[in-house]
Amino acid sequence: MRPSLMEKIEGLRGVNSVKIKEASEAGKKVVGMYCVFSPQEIALAADAISVTLCGTKQEPIAEAEKHLPRNLCPLIKSSYGFAITDTCPYFYFSDVLLAETTCDGKKKMYELMGKIKPMHVMNLPQTANDPDALENWKKEMVKFKSFLEEKFNLEITDEKLRNAIKLVNRERSALKRLHKLNAHKPAPLSGMDMMLAQWLKGFNVDKEAGIDLIEELIKETEDQMARGIYAYGEEAPRILLTGVPIGAGSEKVLKIIEEAGGSVVALENCTGYKGLDSFVDETKDPIEALAEKYLSTPCSCMSNNNGRLDLIKRLAEEYQVDGVVDLTWQACHTYNIESFTVRNFVKDELGLPFIQIETDYSDSDTGQLKVRIEAFLETIETAVEGAV
């Protein structure tokens, strides 16, 4: 049984698009961001609204391909397509954009997008064992802070940064507690509902209201659990979905898994648990604390990226998963190459069934994916039955 509050959460897509318009017209500044590496706390400390920008739907890709190569990651094409077609209200009302050098495709796309809106690019250190990485990333934090101070003609004080850090930590805490509800067996929330609740938070204009809504969802879900109401039965294969970020419009693999009877209990990706795993240290210098938290993100653009393997192991154990699905977008070279390492780790170290799904946002391969995923789930079910 689905929590009734999910209908209200789904409605946030329409509500927030109206609220961002009203806020912008009232003079509120808006900072648009794409990536989990983007320090939203600095934007909030500038008394601006920090919003995630659109990039999870197929529709604007055709227009994007007039400027970008077809054999490019769909996330990059969708993001750019939304920008040039003016169909993302959050992009439209953004005063400035924050970009980051996570992959080559995004870097080059940002060069084109930067001609549409004022943009600041943060140069992300990508060598995990580089002793200068943290210091360089701290400098990037300061540069972004200075950029906003100049653009918005204000001062971002340490006190404002600390208040913003506390607010975002509270948001992370609520979302982390929501995600951890699915560690229960059987899972009280479907993977689809978990994804929507976490993905939509990036579009919240009012963070306090968004936190309250997540708290309400946690309470309703816990009440249902107390009455023995769950999204799936105990026999449903418990799946950890790892890999690229997903959202409304790019959720086809998640949807297929659950329509085939699997229970996606954990989302180890940028729009799921990855950004919630650690908090910003509220006792340290705010810039240093922000740099430490964001640099610790286990992204495939990092070399090496052992933090991802550690997170997969912890989630697999805590959420009692029966199998791992690694989702990669076509032409996302970092995640596609890293899938080899993840496969070996999951099969050899964790002893779990593994499948990699490489796809895009279109529905052209839906039938093929259904066959592969159904066969994967049947393999898990057979193994479980044989172990009983």
Sequence and secondary structure as in RCSB ss.txt:
>XXXX:A:sequence
MRPSLMEKIEGLRGVNSVKIKEASEAGKKVVGMYCVFSPQEIALAADAISVTLCGTKQEPIAEAEKHLPRNLCPL
IKSSYGFAITDTCPYFYFSDVLLAETTCDGKKKMYELMGKIKPMHVMNLPQTANDPDALENWKKEMVKFKSFLEE
KFNLEITDEKLRNAIKLVNRERSALKRLHKLNAHKPAPLSGMDMMLAQWLKGFNVDKEAGIDLIEELIKETEDQM
ARGIYAYGEEAPRILLTGVPIGAGSEKVLKIIEEAGGSVVALENCTGYKGLDSFVDETKDPIEALAEKYLSTPCS
CMSNNNGRLDLIKRLAEEYQVDGVVDLTWQACHTYNIESFTVRNFVKDELGLPFIQIETDYSDSDTGQLKVRIEA
FLETIETAVEGAV
>XXXX:A:secstr
   THHHHHHTHHHHHHHHHHHHHHTT EEEEE  TTS HHHHHHTTEEEEE     STTHHHHTTTS SSS HH
HHHHHHHHHHT  HHHHT SEEEEE SSHHHHHHHHHHTTTS EEEE    BTT TTHHHHHHHHHHHHHHHHHH
HHT    HHHHHHHHHHHHHHHHHHHHHHHGGGSSS SS HHHHHHHHHGGGG S HHHHHHHHHHHHHHHHHHH
HTT  SS TTS EEEEEES   TTS HHHHHHHHTT EEEEEESTTTTGGGSS   TTS HHHHHHHHHHT   T
TSBS HHHHHHHHHHHHHTT SEEEEEEETT HHHHHHHHHHHHIIIIIS   EEEEEE SSSTTHHHHHHHHHH
HHHHHHHHHHHH 
